[in-house]
Amino acid sequence: MDTTSSALTRIFYLLAEHQDVQDKLRREIRQARLQKGDEGDFGYDDLEGLVYLDAVCRETLRLFVGRFILMCMTFLRCL
């Protein structure tokens, strides 16, 4: 199971369900891109400064980590 794709799928699902969160995150990203200007793509340091993006990712992982662990334990028992 690819954990990165699973996490991203859950993040996108929750953003689709919560339009207000999606809008706030979009504003944060657009503001960061305006501040960066024409310097190119975001680097790690740029992404680290996106506080709301970090909060969205952490909350998604918090909500779904229990289900992921339960699925893994169930899978291992079936082996």
JOKA-V607181 format. One record per pair of residues at least 6 apart in sequence whose ideal C-beta (glycine too) atoms are under 6 Angstrom apart, sorted by sequence separation. I is the first residue (numbers start at 1). J is the second residue. D is the distance in whole Angstrom. If there is no record, write none. Layout:
((I/J/D) (I/J/D))
This chain:
((15/22/4) (32/50/6) (28/50/6) (28/52/5) (25/52/6) (25/56/6) (14/60/6) (11/60/5) (10/60/5) (10/64/5))
